[in-house]
Amino acid sequence: MGLKACLFDMDGVLVDSAKHHFVAWKRLADELSIPFTKEDNHALKGLSRVDSLEHILALGHLHLDEA
């Protein structure tokens, strides 16, 4: 019998992806020498990826234009 369905979930209903997001954002922050804690990561809940990036950059007093 072949595959009949496939279910993907990365919003926390079936898979808790929060720890993976923290690791990824922490890695970026470390590369930019920006302190980033689990509490900082919690502040990103509900933000888009772009807004999350801007929030992290603000923690380091950095601003990058879209170009």
Secondary structure, DSSP 8 states (H G I E B T S, - for coil): ----------SSSSS--HHHHHHHHHHHHHHTT----HHHHHTTTT--HHHHHHHHHHHTT------
